[in-house]
Amino acid sequence: MSLADTLFRPDLLARYSANGPRYTSYPTAPQFRESFDTADYRRAAADPGAASTDLSLYFHIPFCDTVCFYCGCNKVVTKNRAHARPYLERLKREIGLQAACFDTQRPVSQLHWGGGTPTFLSHDEMTELMAATREHFNLLPDDQAEYSIEVDPREASPDTIALLRHLGFNRLSLGVQDFDPRVQQAIYRIQPFEMTASVMQAARVHGFHSIGVDLIYGLPHQTVASFSRTLDTMLELAPDRLSVFAYAHMPQLFKMQRQMDAATLPSSEARLALLQRVVERLTQAGYVYIGMDHFALPTDELARAQAQRTLHRNFQGYSTRAECDLIGFGASSIGKVGDVYAQNARELPAYTDSIDAGRLAIARGIRLSADDRLRRDVITQLMCNLEIRFDEFEAAYGIHFADTFAPELARLRSFEDDGLVSLGTRKLEVRMAGRMLVRNLAMVFDRYLGEQTLTRFSRTV
């Protein structure tokens, strides 16, 4: 039996498919409160005990030249590049406001620009933003940090890639979604193969450490045959990482999704067949299945981090840098500082008003309780390392794991009966068939799920 056969169990995937969080945080964002006191954030940032913890910086650049119909990101669609200038000026002010909260000698071992489309900024503006960041924070040499940026190949020439490398970026994340022209037309993202190939070639010429690519299955007009061609074409380009997301059709939340004909979306059975093809093709090609929808070459830092049990999750997904304090910059960005999560105002006017008034733009957040911290660590271990070693939690938290989580372990017996997990007296281990359902397993430990509407989350499969 092949690896794909043990990973992919259509009967179980269909039965367990449900709406659920992706657990880029715990508690998840619906638990953040507008009554959050930013003083908690400042206290966590100034905590002397955090001095030994590295920093991670996230910058949200919300602008897009065109709108992709499937997209659910927080974005501003405009062809007027002049809109970037006032936003950049406020980002620079926010950098100063945030830097005043932290010991800025702490090394920045991770940095990420996301969007939107970060390369909406001009070359001069990108240079200016990175210079302002270096002025206030301690950025590390190239071989000691992961500095990444999301790139739309339609917005990036080889000269852009050269500039990004010069600025210090060493990892690219490229949006592709599908190479099929009919699918591209339906999602309003026309991106010829040559555009993607040109950017990837430039990234290799300029020595980027890792190239990741995003694909989506479940889009209009996709078939197993058409998406197989996309996978085969992508494998010829040999990215270091692949994220193959399930499209979440939620037109009640994202108006642009109404532009797509729902009748052209693959059926539930077809989506499972698409997913099966993804697993078969990528694992056969030698990619390591990291978890959920992520695959990486064995040589990539993501696969190595999982093998060394140092894999982590943050608001950008799987991460190689565990235990960093994350500072979010820009509209809607989320930070994690100590035991505090804090999110900036989502809408541009509210973000602008706060920065112009000389205030942090934090609009909501949460300070974690002792129970939150414990469950966050359990869920992180489950999602990243695919196991929970009870003795580690007993030593760290002074609990008896089997007693503290007796109801949860009892619920997991049905998962064990289906061959998804192995439950021992001292360890819970996710079996190969359970890896694609790890979100469902994590949901067992989430004490908030009964208090919120699951329909706001995407399907687990």
N, C-alpha and C positions, 0 to 999 in steps of 0.2 A: 504494500500500500504506500502511495506517494505521500509526501508532506502535505500537498494540497488536499488529498483525500481525507487526511486526519484533521486538517484545519477546517474544512468546509463540510458541514453537515446540514443540508437543506432543510431536513425535517425540524431540527432544533432551531435553526435560524428563523424559520417561519414562525415557530411556536413562541419564541422568546422576543421577537421583534416588538418593540414598544417605544414610546417617547421617553427620553431620558437625557440627563445632563451629559456633557463631555468631560466634566470635572477638570477644567483648567483652573478651577479653584474649588475649595470647600471651606465654608458654605458657598454655594453658587450665587451668581449675581442677583437672582430674585430676592435673596435675603438681605441685600444691601439696603440701608435705610437713609432717607433724606435727613433724618434727625441726627445723623452721625456727627460727632464732635471732632472738628479738625485738630483740636488740641491733643486728642489721642494720637493722631498721625504725627504731630510734631514731637510728642514725647517718645514715640517709638523710634523716630528718626534720630533723636538725640541720645538714645540709650547708649551709655558707654560700653555695654556688653556687646554691642553690634560692631564694634571697631574691627573685629577680626573677620567680619563677613564682607565678601565682595559685593559690589553693586552691579545691577543690571539696569540698563536704560532703554525705555521704549518710547519712540516718537511716532505719533499718529499723524500722517499727512492725508487729509480726507479727500483731496481733489481727484477727480477723474475727468478725462477729456470726453469720454462717452460712457454710457451706462450699459453694463451687461445685464440682461434680463433676469438671470438666475441669482444675482448678487444680493446678499442680505447684510452687507457691511455698512457701517456708518460712513457716509460719503457725501460729497458735494459735487454734482455734475456740472461742469462749465468748460467752455472752450476759451474763456478769458484768462490767460496766464497771469494777468496783473493781479488776480485775486490772491495769488500766492504770497505777494510781498507783505501785505499787512499781517497775514497769518504768521509768516516767518518772523516778523518783528515781535509779535507776541510770544512766539516760542522762545525767542532769545530772552525776553523778560522773564518768562516762566522758568527758564534754566537758572537764572539768577535767584529767583524766589525759592526754588527747590534746593539749590546749592546751599542757601543760607540755613537750611534745616539739617544738613548732614555734615559729618566729618568728610570733607572732600578729598582727603588723602587716601580714603578707602579705594582700592583699585576697582576699576570698571572692567570686569572680565567678560561681560556680555552686553551687546548693544544691538538694537533692532529698529529699523525703520519700516513701518507698515502703513496700510492705507485701506481704501483709496489707492492712489498711485504715487509713491514717493518720488518717482522720476518725473512727475508733473513739474517739480521744481526745476528751474534752469540750472545749468552747470555752476554758474556763479552763486546761486542761492544755496545749492547743496554744499558747496565749498564753505560758504558763510556759516551755515548751520553747524557743520562739523567743527569749524574753528571756534565757534561760541561754546560748543560742548567741551572741547579740549581746554578752553580757557578756564572753565569752572570745575571740571572733573578730571580725575587721574586715569586717563586712557592708557592701556597697556601696549607693549610691543606686539607685533603681528603674531608671533608664535606662542603668545600666552593668553590669547583672548579669542572669542568668537563674535565678530561684528558682521551682522547680516542685514540684508535689505530685500524687500519684495520688489520684483521687477516685472513689469508688463513688457514683453518683447516688442509690442507695437510702439512703445514709448522710449526704447533704448537702442541707440546705435552702438557699434563697436567703440566709438569714441567715449560714449557714456560709460561703458563698462570699464574702459581704461581709467577714466576719472574716478569711478567708485573705488577701484583698487588703490589708486593713489591716495584717496581720502582715508583709507584704512579698512574698508570692508573686505572681508575674506570669505564670505559665504553668500551665495545668491539663492533666492527662492523665486522660481519663475512660474507665472500663471499660464497654463496652456488649456486645460479642460478637455479638449477633444480636437483631433486634427481633421475630422470629417467635415467637408464644406457644408453639407446640409445641416448638420448640427450647429455649426458655427453661425449659419444664417439664422437659425431659429432662436439662438440665444443672444444674437446681435453682438457677436465677438468674432470678427473676421480677422484671422491670424494665420496667414500662410506658413507652411512648414519652414520655409527659408528664413523667416524672421526669427523663429525659435532657434534654428540651427546656427544662425549667425551670432546670436547672443551667447549661446553655449560655447561656440568656438572661441569667441573673444575672451570669455571667462577663463578658458583653459590657457590661452596664450598669455594672459596676464596673471596666472598663478593663483586663482581662487582656490581655497582649500576644499570647498564642497559646493556642489550644485544640486539643488533640490527642485523638483517639478511637481506642480499640483495638477491632478486630473480629477474629473468628476464623472461618476456613473449615475444613470437615472435621468439624463437629460433628454429633451425631445428628439425623436427619431433614432435614438441609439438602438442598435441591435448587437447581439454577440459578435456577429461577423464584422460589423463596422468598427466596434470598439476593439476587437482583436487587431484590426489593422492599425489603429491608433497605438495600441500597446507595442506592437512589433516595430512600428516606426520610432517610438520613443526609446525602445531598448537599443536601437541602432545608435542613438545619441548617448546612451549609457550615463544617465545622471547618477549621482551618488546616493540620492534619496528620492523616494516617490511617495507622495501623499495622494491617495485615491479616495476622495470623499464621496459619500452618498449625497446626491442632491436632495435638499429638503424643500419640498414645494409647500410654501406657507403664504399664499397670496393674501390671506387676511392680515398678515403682518407686513409683507413687502409688496407694495403696489406694482412695482415693475414686473413682478412675476406674472401678473395678469396679462402681460403682453404675449405670453406664450400660450399656445393652444394645449390645454390640459389633455385633450384627446390624443396628442402625439407623445405623451409621456409613456415610458415603458410600464407594463403591468407589474404587480408585485412579484409574479413568477419570473418575468423577464429581468427585473432588478436582481433577483437572486442568481439568475443565470449569468448576468453581467459580473456580479461579484465573484462568482465561482471562476469565471475566466480570468479575472484579475489575479486571484490567488494562485491559480494554476500557472499562469504565464510568468508572473514575477518570481515565484519560488523556483520554478524550473530554470529561470535565468540566473539563479544564484543570489537573489536578494533575501535578506533576513527579514522575517515578519516581526516587526517591533511590537505591534499591538494596534488594535482598532483599525485604522486605515493607513498606517505608516509602514514603509518598507525601506531598507537601507542595505547598501553593499557591506559585506563583512568588514571591509577596510575603513568604512566611514565612522566618524567619531560617535555617531548616534548608536550604531551597533556595538561599538566597543564599550560605550557607557552602560548599555544594558547588560553586557557580559560581566562588567565589573560592579554591577549593582549601584551605579551612581546616576542612573537615568532619573529625570525629574519631569514634572509638568508645570507649565506656567500658562499665562494667557495667550501665548503663541503656540501652545501645544507641547509636544515632547521637547525636552531641553537637555543639553549635556552639562549644564551648570546648576547644580543643586545648591540650595540654601543661600542664594543671593537675595538681597533686598532689591525689589524691583520698583523703579521710579517711573511713573507714566507721565508723558508730556503730550499736550495737545488735546483737542476735543474728544471726549469719550474714553480716553485712555485710562487703564486701571493699573494701580500700583499695589504692591504687597510689601509692607515694611513691618518687620517683626510679626506681631500677631494682629496686624491691622490690614484690611483691604480698603482702598480708597479709589473712587472713580471720579474723574473730571466730568463737568457738564457735557452732555451729549451734543447739544445744539450749539452751533457756532456763535450766535449772539450772546448766549449766557456765558460761554467760555470767554468771549471777548470782553464782556463787562467786568468779569472778575479780574482778569489780568490787567485791564486798564485801570482798575481801582487799586492795583498793587496787592491783590489777594491771590492766594492759591485758588485754583479753579475747581477744587474738590466739591462735588455736589451731593455725594452719598457714599456710604461705606459701612463697615462693620468692624467691631473689635471682637476677636474670637474668645469664646469661653474655653475653659479647660476641656470640656467635652468636645468642642469644635476642633481644638488642636489635636486631640487624640484621634478623632475620626478622620481628620484631614490626613494625618500620617498613615493611618490604615489604608485609606483609599489611594493615596499616592503609591504606597508599596504595592498594592494590588495592581494598579494601572501600569506601573513602570517595571516592576520586577516580577510580576505575575506570581507572587507568593507572599505570604505573611508568616514570619517566624515569631511565634508567640513570645519566646524568651526575650527578644529585642524590645518588645513593648512592655513586658513586665519589668525589665531593668530600667527602662526610660521613664515609665509612668507609675511604677509601684502598684500595679494591678495584677490580678489573676485573669488572664485573657479569656479563658473559657467561661469564667463566671461573669465578667463584665459584658461579654458579647454572647451570652447564652441564647437570647432570642434570635440573633442574627445567624449564629451557627446552626441553630435548628432550622431556620429557613433555607439555609444552604444545602440541607440534606437532599432536597429535591434536585438541586443542581448536580449533586454528587451522583444521585441515582441515574441522571442522564449522561454521566461521563464527562461533565464539564469541569469539575474540581475533584481534588483528593483532599479529604479532611482527616488529618491525623490528630494525635493528642497534643502535638507541639507545633504543628505547621498546617497551614492551608496553602495548597498549591493549585494553580490554574493548569488544567490539562490542555493539550493541544486543541481539542474541539471547543474549549471554552474561551480561547483567546479572542475570537471574534465577538464574543459576548461579554467582554470584561466590563463594559459599562453597566450591564445588567447586574453583574456581581457587585460592583461598587455601589449600586443603588440600594443594596441590602443594608449597607452601613450608613446610609444617609437618613438622618432622623427628621429632616425637614420635608421630605417628599410628600408626606400626607397633608402638608399645610399649603401646598402650592399647586398650580395648574400645570400638569405635565404636557399639555398641548403646546406650551410655549417652547418646548424643546424638540429637537429633531429626533427621528427614529434611530434606534440603536443599530439597526441593519437597513 
